[in-house]
Amino acid sequence: MVDIIKRFLASGFGLIILAALIFSFADILIKSLSSSFTATQIGFIRFVLGGFILWPTLYSRGISLRGNQTGILILRGLFGTLSFFYLIKSIAMIPLANAMVLFYTFPLFVTLFSFLLFRAAIEKGEILLIGVGLVGIYILMNPNFHSLHKGYFFGLLSSCLGGMAMVFIHKARQTNDPFIIYFYFCLVGGILCFPFFIQSFRLPDVQHWIPLVSVALMLLVGQVLMNHGLKFCKASEGSLMMMSEVVFAGIGGVLIFKDPVTPHFLVGALLIVGSGVGLNLMSRRSRHSPAS
């Protein structure tokens, strides 16, 4: 059994599934903390702790803090921070599963922004899948729009900003180590959150410090596991496996927060996740085509 587990983790898929599971635990903690802390307070603790842990790692690996393409690194940090901020807002306002499904619409925005910013080729099948995803978003957010909650808008905005961050990650990864990319994410995020953190600062008690620190550590460990797992499998395959976070977080939302599971949620989620899977598969196929 131990050998089977080792082989599963070494394949990369096990590491990414484990990362998705850890991210889902962090999502659950964030939702429980959102009633006591603002998004900027949760974010500031995450960014500061992540930066302090990464700093000696970068020094020991001889990685310059300046990085390469500094502007791209800063933009990745900016869009990633805003995406995380709005994801926390969404998680606090609507059922956890709904927030995570909306967040995982980011492959639609990655495809769109790659085309608009870098003129990446876009196929007819990708346009069709984007349309399927948009239909899924419409169904999930409320077919009649009679009681549209702004938490759904925040979830979609988080996905849009996250898609932009993913585009800049892809660009930055060409000349930068994954650690320096994540360090700039923490650096930019810490700077942006600091004024809001100070403005509403209050010293948390031990009961709250433990989950706050746990969230920061989980997100850092999950990021490292995901990056390491991507060394052993293709990015498109890793993206597909990361979508399991939706399942894990959804189960947690139902069991812990008693989130409802409605028919229009199931249909919308199926269309959104299906479109994301299709876009990833098409991306993988285009990279393996003879013309590429």
C-alpha positions as CSV (number, residue, x, y, z in Angstrom):
1,M,0.0,0.0,0.0
2,V,2.8,2.4,0.9
3,D,4.5,1.7,-2.5
4,I,1.3,2.4,-4.3
5,I,0.9,5.7,-2.6
6,K,4.5,6.7,-3.4
7,R,4.0,5.8,-7.0
8,F,0.7,7.8,-7.1
9,L,2.4,10.9,-5.7
10,A,5.4,10.5,-7.9
11,S,3.2,10.6,-11.0
12,G,2.3,14.2,-10.4
13,F,-1.4,13.5,-10.4
14,G,-1.4,12.5,-6.7
15,L,0.4,15.7,-5.8
16,I,-2.1,17.8,-7.7
17,I,-5.1,16.0,-6.2
18,L,-3.5,16.5,-2.7
19,A,-3.0,20.2,-3.5
20,A,-6.7,20.5,-4.5
21,L,-7.7,18.8,-1.3
22,I,-5.6,21.2,0.8
23,F,-7.0,24.2,-1.2
24,S,-10.5,22.9,-0.4
25,F,-9.7,22.7,3.3
26,A,-8.4,26.3,3.1
27,D,-11.7,27.3,1.3
28,I,-13.7,25.9,4.2
29,L,-11.6,27.7,6.8
30,I,-11.9,31.0,4.8
31,K,-15.7,30.7,4.8
32,S,-15.7,30.1,8.6
33,L,-13.3,33.1,9.2
34,S,-15.2,35.5,6.8
35,S,-17.8,36.3,9.5
36,S,-15.1,37.6,11.9
37,F,-12.4,39.0,9.5
38,T,-12.4,41.1,6.3
39,A,-11.0,39.8,3.0
40,T,-8.0,42.1,3.3
41,Q,-7.2,40.9,6.8
42,I,-7.3,37.3,5.8
43,G,-5.3,38.2,2.7
44,F,-2.7,40.2,4.5
45,I,-1.9,37.3,6.9
46,R,-1.6,34.9,4.0
47,F,0.7,37.2,1.9
48,V,3.0,38.2,4.8
49,L,3.4,34.6,6.1
50,G,4.0,33.3,2.6
51,G,6.6,36.0,1.8
52,F,8.5,35.4,5.0
53,I,8.6,31.6,4.4
54,L,9.7,32.0,0.7
55,W,12.4,34.6,1.4
56,P,15.0,32.2,2.8
57,T,14.0,29.6,0.3
58,L,14.8,32.1,-2.6
59,Y,18.1,33.1,-0.8
60,S,19.2,29.4,-0.4
61,R,18.5,28.7,-4.1
62,G,20.4,31.8,-5.2
63,I,17.3,33.3,-6.9
64,S,17.5,37.1,-7.3
65,L,14.6,39.0,-5.7
66,R,14.5,41.2,-8.8
67,G,13.4,38.3,-11.0
68,N,13.0,38.7,-14.8
69,Q,10.3,40.8,-16.5
70,T,9.5,42.6,-13.3
71,G,6.5,44.3,-14.9
72,I,4.9,41.0,-15.7
73,L,5.6,39.7,-12.2
74,I,3.9,42.8,-10.7
75,L,0.9,42.5,-13.0
76,R,0.6,38.8,-12.0
77,G,0.7,39.8,-8.4
78,L,-1.9,42.5,-8.9
79,F,-4.5,40.5,-10.7
80,G,-3.9,37.4,-8.5
81,T,-4.4,39.5,-5.4
82,L,-7.6,41.1,-6.6
83,S,-8.8,37.6,-7.7
84,F,-8.1,36.2,-4.2
85,F,-9.8,39.2,-2.6
86,Y,-13.0,38.8,-4.6
87,L,-13.0,35.0,-4.1
88,I,-13.0,35.5,-0.3
89,K,-15.9,38.0,-0.7
90,S,-17.8,35.5,-2.8
91,I,-17.1,32.6,-0.4
92,A,-18.5,34.7,2.4
93,M,-21.7,35.6,0.6
94,I,-22.9,32.6,-1.3
95,P,-22.7,28.7,-0.9
96,L,-19.1,27.5,-1.0
97,A,-19.8,25.1,-4.0
98,N,-21.3,27.9,-6.0
99,A,-18.4,30.3,-5.4
100,M,-15.8,27.6,-6.3
101,V,-17.7,26.6,-9.5
102,L,-17.8,30.3,-10.6
103,F,-14.1,30.6,-9.8
104,Y,-13.2,27.6,-12.0
105,T,-14.7,29.4,-15.0
106,F,-11.2,31.0,-15.4
107,P,-10.2,28.7,-18.4
108,L,-12.8,30.6,-20.4
109,F,-11.1,33.9,-19.5
110,V,-7.6,32.5,-20.0
111,T,-8.6,31.6,-23.6
112,L,-10.2,34.9,-24.2
113,F,-7.4,37.1,-22.7
114,S,-4.7,35.0,-24.5
115,F,-6.4,35.8,-27.8
116,L,-6.9,39.5,-27.0
117,L,-3.5,40.3,-25.4
118,F,-1.1,37.9,-27.2
119,R,-3.1,37.0,-30.4
120,A,-3.1,33.3,-29.5
121,A,-5.0,31.3,-32.0
122,I,-8.6,30.4,-31.0
123,E,-10.5,27.6,-32.7
124,K,-14.2,27.3,-33.4
125,G,-14.5,24.5,-30.9
126,E,-13.1,26.8,-28.2
127,I,-15.6,29.5,-29.1
128,L,-18.4,26.9,-28.7
129,L,-17.1,25.8,-25.3
130,I,-16.9,29.4,-24.1
131,G,-20.5,29.7,-25.1
132,V,-21.4,26.5,-23.2
133,G,-19.6,28.0,-20.1
134,L,-21.5,31.2,-20.4
135,V,-24.8,29.4,-20.5
136,G,-23.6,27.5,-17.4
137,I,-22.8,30.7,-15.6
138,Y,-26.3,32.1,-16.5
139,I,-28.0,29.0,-15.1
140,L,-25.9,28.9,-12.0
141,M,-26.3,32.6,-11.1
142,N,-30.1,32.4,-11.3
143,P,-32.1,31.8,-14.6
144,N,-34.6,34.6,-14.0
145,F,-32.2,37.1,-12.2
146,H,-35.0,37.9,-9.7
147,S,-32.7,37.5,-6.7
148,L,-29.2,37.9,-8.1
149,H,-26.8,38.1,-5.2
150,K,-23.7,40.2,-5.6
151,G,-21.7,37.3,-4.2
152,Y,-22.2,35.6,-7.6
153,F,-20.8,38.7,-9.3
154,F,-17.8,38.7,-7.0
155,G,-17.2,35.0,-7.8
156,L,-17.3,35.7,-11.6
157,L,-15.1,38.8,-11.1
158,S,-12.6,36.6,-9.2
159,S,-12.5,34.1,-12.1
160,C,-12.0,36.9,-14.6
161,L,-9.1,38.4,-12.7
162,G,-7.7,35.0,-12.0
163,G,-7.8,34.2,-15.7
164,M,-5.8,37.4,-16.4
165,A,-3.3,36.3,-13.6
166,M,-2.9,32.9,-15.3
167,V,-2.1,34.5,-18.6
168,F,0.7,36.5,-16.9
169,I,1.9,33.4,-15.0
170,H,2.3,31.7,-18.3
171,K,4.3,34.6,-19.6
172,A,6.4,35.0,-16.4
173,R,7.1,31.3,-16.2
174,Q,9.1,31.5,-19.5
175,T,12.0,33.3,-17.7
176,N,11.3,32.9,-13.9
177,D,11.3,30.3,-11.3
178,P,7.9,29.4,-9.8
179,F,9.1,30.5,-6.3
180,I,9.9,34.1,-7.4
181,I,6.5,34.3,-9.2
182,Y,4.7,33.3,-6.0
183,F,7.0,35.6,-3.9
184,Y,5.9,38.6,-6.1
185,F,2.3,37.5,-5.6
186,C,2.8,37.7,-1.8
187,L,4.8,40.9,-2.0
188,V,2.2,42.8,-4.1
189,G,-0.7,41.3,-2.1
190,G,0.9,42.3,1.2
191,I,1.5,45.9,0.0
192,L,-2.1,46.2,-1.3
193,C,-3.7,44.8,1.8
194,F,-1.5,46.6,4.4
195,P,-3.4,49.9,4.5
196,F,-6.8,48.2,4.9
197,F,-5.3,45.8,7.5
198,I,-4.0,48.7,9.6
199,Q,-7.2,50.6,9.3
200,S,-9.3,47.8,10.8
201,F,-6.6,46.1,12.9
202,R,-7.5,44.2,16.0
203,L,-5.4,41.6,17.6
204,P,-7.0,38.2,17.1
205,D,-7.3,35.8,20.0
206,V,-5.7,32.3,19.9
207,Q,-9.0,30.8,18.7
208,H,-8.8,32.9,15.5
209,W,-5.0,33.0,15.1
210,I,-4.8,29.2,14.6
211,P,-7.2,29.1,11.6
212,L,-5.7,32.3,10.1
213,V,-2.2,30.9,10.1
214,S,-3.5,27.5,9.0
215,V,-5.1,29.1,5.9
216,A,-1.8,30.8,5.0
217,L,0.2,27.6,5.4
218,M,-2.4,25.5,3.5
219,L,-2.4,27.9,0.6
220,L,1.4,28.0,0.5
221,V,1.8,24.2,0.8
222,G,-1.0,23.6,-1.8
223,Q,0.8,26.0,-4.2
224,V,4.2,24.2,-3.8
225,L,2.6,20.8,-4.2
226,M,0.7,21.9,-7.4
227,N,3.9,23.4,-8.9
228,H,5.9,20.3,-8.0
229,G,3.2,18.1,-9.5
230,L,3.2,20.0,-12.7
231,K,6.8,18.9,-13.3
232,F,5.6,15.3,-13.8
233,C,2.5,16.0,-15.9
234,K,1.3,18.5,-18.5
235,A,-0.2,21.8,-17.5
236,S,-3.5,21.0,-19.2
237,E,-3.7,17.7,-17.3
238,G,-2.8,19.4,-14.1
239,S,-5.6,22.0,-14.6
240,L,-8.1,19.2,-15.1
241,M,-7.0,17.6,-11.9
242,M,-7.2,20.9,-10.0
243,M,-10.9,21.1,-10.8
244,S,-11.4,18.4,-8.2
245,E,-11.1,21.3,-5.7
246,V,-14.7,22.1,-6.7
247,V,-15.8,18.6,-5.7
248,F,-14.0,18.6,-2.4
249,A,-15.1,22.2,-1.5
250,G,-18.7,21.4,-2.5
251,I,-18.8,18.3,-0.3
252,G,-17.4,20.4,2.6
253,G,-20.0,23.1,2.0
254,V,-22.9,20.6,2.0
255,L,-21.7,18.7,5.1
256,I,-20.4,21.7,7.2
257,F,-22.4,24.7,6.1
258,K,-25.5,22.8,5.0
259,D,-25.3,24.5,1.5
260,P,-28.3,23.5,-0.7
261,V,-27.8,21.5,-3.9
262,T,-30.4,22.6,-6.4
263,P,-31.1,21.3,-9.9
264,H,-30.1,24.5,-11.6
265,F,-26.8,24.5,-9.6
266,L,-26.1,20.9,-10.9
267,V,-26.9,21.8,-14.5
268,G,-24.9,25.0,-14.4
269,A,-21.9,23.4,-12.6
270,L,-21.9,20.6,-15.2
271,L,-21.8,23.0,-18.1
272,I,-19.1,25.2,-16.5
273,V,-16.8,22.3,-15.5
274,G,-17.5,20.6,-18.8
275,S,-16.5,23.7,-20.8
276,G,-13.3,24.0,-18.7
277,V,-12.4,20.4,-19.3
278,G,-13.0,20.8,-23.0
279,L,-10.9,23.9,-23.2
280,N,-8.0,22.2,-21.4
281,L,-8.2,19.1,-23.7
282,M,-8.2,21.3,-26.8
283,S,-5.2,23.2,-25.5
284,R,-3.4,19.9,-24.9
285,R,-4.3,18.7,-28.4
286,S,-3.1,21.9,-30.1
287,R,0.3,21.5,-28.4
288,H,0.7,18.0,-29.7
289,S,-0.5,18.7,-33.3
290,P,2.1,18.3,-36.1
291,A,1.9,22.0,-36.9
292,S,2.9,23.1,-33.4
